[in-house]
Amino acid sequence: MNINPSERRKYALVTGANKGIGFAICQGLLAVEFDVILAARSIDNATTAIEKLQSDNVHPLVLDVSDDDSIERAAQEYGEKFTHLNVLINNAGIYPDDDVNILTVDRELLDRSLNTNTFGVICTTQAFLPHLSKATAARVINMSSGLGAWDGMSIDTPSYSLSKLALNGATTLLATALKSQQIAVYSMCPGWVRTDMGGSNASRSPEQGADTAIWLATDADPNLSGKFFRNRKQIPF
């Protein structure tokens, strides 16, 4: 039986991948011979990032995880171009908690964070599930934060902390729901990283922040599905 060459390839989709940790994840996955689908909110952002990567194995995709129509269009376009999806990395997120705390944050800000950081991950995973299901032992990696751990939440980052706490909960639910399909789902904390979100004083480079995601995509034990990781080690929720 002849096998379509595309069926042998490893495909990874990274959301919010045009800069920061997402861009570094793309670099790392290309280095271990993945074809990378670099997803960004605009085609200009995606193509500009791809030019920097200088690889024929990276492909643009327009995807705004806060918009259901955008998610559905992206999933449809993906299916028209690629045979399967081995790894989905839900990296896109926002950190909007400037000058607020749990006593002053308003509903609109809470809605924005949860819509992007939590609901966006769930809806993106749902939309791309048909493509993940066509791969052998696919993986979903959710970019969470220590600020979403029970002992790490901060009153000064209320919407972000709550959205990442909920994302960790979604990870455990998705892992349970997808176990029968042998799709592993992980949460991870990249640490404090020098990005637009983390700021210039952060202690880690984007490449250091990306390392655990690349490990989860390639070498982590599938039996650890539903768990939370930092520095390639399981940490408490």
C-alpha positions in Angstrom: 0.0 0.0 0.0 1.3 3.4 -1.0 1.3 6.0 1.8 0.8 9.7 1.1 4.0 11.4 2.0 2.0 14.1 3.9 0.7 11.4 6.2 4.2 10.7 7.4 4.9 14.4 8.3 4.5 15.8 11.8 2.3 18.9 12.0 2.2 21.3 14.9 -0.1 24.4 15.1 0.9 27.2 17.5 -1.6 30.0 18.3 -0.3 33.5 19.0 2.9 32.4 17.3 4.1 35.6 15.6 6.2 36.8 18.6 7.4 36.0 22.1 7.1 32.4 23.4 4.9 31.3 20.5 7.6 32.3 18.0 10.3 30.5 20.0 8.1 27.4 20.1 7.9 27.5 16.3 11.7 27.8 16.1 12.1 24.8 18.5 9.6 22.6 16.7 11.2 23.3 13.3 14.5 22.2 14.8 13.0 18.8 15.6 11.5 18.4 12.1 7.9 19.4 12.6 6.0 21.2 9.9 4.8 24.3 11.8 1.5 26.1 11.2 2.1 29.6 12.6 -1.2 31.1 13.6 -1.7 34.8 14.2 -4.6 37.3 14.2 -3.6 38.7 10.8 -1.9 37.4 7.8 0.5 40.3 7.9 1.7 39.3 11.4 2.0 35.7 10.4 3.9 36.3 7.2 6.3 38.8 8.8 7.1 36.2 11.5 7.6 33.4 8.9 10.1 35.5 7.0 12.2 35.6 10.1 12.1 31.9 10.5 13.5 31.3 6.9 12.1 27.8 6.6 10.0 26.1 3.9 8.3 24.0 6.6 6.3 26.8 8.3 2.9 27.9 7.1 0.7 30.9 8.0 -2.8 30.6 9.4 -5.1 33.5 10.4 -6.7 32.6 13.8 -8.1 34.9 16.5 -9.0 32.7 19.5 -11.4 35.2 20.9 -13.6 35.0 17.7 -15.6 31.8 17.0 -16.0 32.6 13.3 -12.2 33.0 13.0 -11.7 29.7 14.8 -14.1 27.9 12.5 -12.6 29.4 9.3 -9.1 28.5 10.5 -10.1 24.9 11.2 -11.7 24.6 7.8 -8.7 26.1 6.0 -6.4 23.8 7.9 -8.4 20.7 6.7 -8.2 21.9 3.1 -4.4 22.0 3.3 -3.2 19.3 5.7 -4.1 15.7 6.3 -3.8 15.6 10.2 -2.6 17.5 13.2 -0.1 16.0 15.6 0.2 18.8 18.1 -1.9 21.8 19.0 -0.2 24.4 21.2 -2.7 26.9 22.6 -0.3 29.7 23.3 -2.3 32.8 22.5 -3.4 34.8 25.5 -3.8 38.3 27.0 -2.7 39.9 30.2 -4.9 43.0 30.6 -4.7 43.6 34.4 -3.2 47.0 34.5 -3.9 49.1 37.6 -6.7 46.8 38.9 -7.1 44.2 41.7 -9.8 41.8 42.7 -11.7 44.6 44.4 -11.7 46.9 41.4 -11.7 44.7 38.3 -14.9 45.0 36.3 -16.9 42.5 34.4 -15.7 43.6 31.0 -12.1 42.9 31.9 -13.0 39.5 33.4 -14.9 38.7 30.2 -12.0 39.6 28.0 -9.5 37.4 29.9 -11.7 34.4 30.2 -13.0 34.7 26.6 -9.4 34.6 25.2 -7.4 32.7 27.8 -9.9 30.0 28.7 -12.9 29.8 26.3 -10.6 30.4 23.3 -8.5 27.4 24.2 -11.6 25.2 24.6 -13.2 26.3 21.4 -10.0 26.0 19.4 -9.4 22.5 20.7 -13.0 21.6 19.8 -12.6 23.0 16.3 -9.3 21.2 15.5 -10.3 17.9 17.2 -11.2 16.3 13.8 -7.7 17.0 12.6 -6.1 15.8 15.9 -8.1 12.6 15.7 -6.5 11.7 12.4 -3.0 11.7 14.0 -1.5 8.9 16.1 -1.2 9.9 19.8 -1.8 13.6 19.2 -1.1 16.2 21.9 -2.7 19.4 23.1 -0.6 21.8 25.1 -2.2 24.7 27.0 0.0 27.7 27.9 -1.0 28.4 31.5 0.8 30.2 34.3 1.9 29.9 37.9 -0.5 32.8 38.5 -3.3 30.2 37.7 -2.1 27.7 40.3 -4.0 27.6 43.6 -1.0 28.8 45.6 0.2 31.3 42.9 -2.8 33.5 42.2 -2.4 37.2 42.8 -5.0 39.8 43.9 -3.3 42.2 41.5 -3.8 40.1 38.4 -7.4 39.1 39.0 -8.7 38.4 35.5 -5.5 36.8 34.3 -5.2 34.5 37.4 -8.8 33.4 37.2 -8.6 32.7 33.5 -5.5 30.6 33.9 -7.0 28.8 36.9 -10.0 28.0 34.7 -7.7 26.9 31.9 -6.0 24.4 34.2 -9.5 23.1 35.0 -10.3 22.9 31.3 -7.0 20.9 30.8 -8.1 18.2 33.2 -11.6 18.0 31.7 -10.2 17.8 28.1 -7.7 15.2 29.2 -10.5 13.0 30.6 -12.7 13.5 27.6 -9.9 12.7 25.0 -8.3 9.8 26.8 -10.3 7.2 24.8 -8.9 8.8 21.6 -5.3 8.7 23.0 -5.0 12.4 22.8 -2.9 13.8 25.6 -3.6 17.2 27.1 -1.2 19.2 29.2 -1.0 22.6 31.0 2.3 24.3 31.4 3.9 27.4 33.0 6.7 29.0 31.0 8.0 31.0 33.9 8.6 34.8 33.8 9.7 35.4 30.3 11.0 38.5 28.5 8.1 39.2 26.1 5.6 42.0 25.6 3.6 40.4 28.4 6.4 39.6 30.8 8.4 42.8 30.3 12.1 43.4 29.8 13.1 42.6 33.4 11.9 39.0 33.3 14.4 36.4 34.2 13.9 34.0 31.2 14.4 34.2 27.5 11.6 33.2 25.1 13.6 30.1 24.2 13.7 29.1 27.9 10.0 29.7 28.2 9.4 27.6 25.1 11.4 24.6 26.2 8.8 22.8 28.2 6.2 23.2 25.4 8.7 21.5 22.9 9.3 18.7 25.4 5.6 18.2 25.9 5.1 18.1 22.1 7.8 15.5 21.6 9.0 13.5 24.6 6.6 13.8 27.6 4.8 10.6 28.8 1.3 10.5 27.4 0.2 8.9 30.7 0.8 12.3 32.3 -2.1 13.8 30.4 -4.1 16.2 32.4 -1.1 17.4 34.5 0.6 20.8 35.0 4.3 21.3 34.2 7.1 23.8 34.6 10.8 23.2 33.6 9.8 19.7 32.3 8.6 18.7 35.7 5.1 18.2 37.0 3.9 20.9 39.5 0.7 21.1 41.6 -2.4 22.8 40.2 
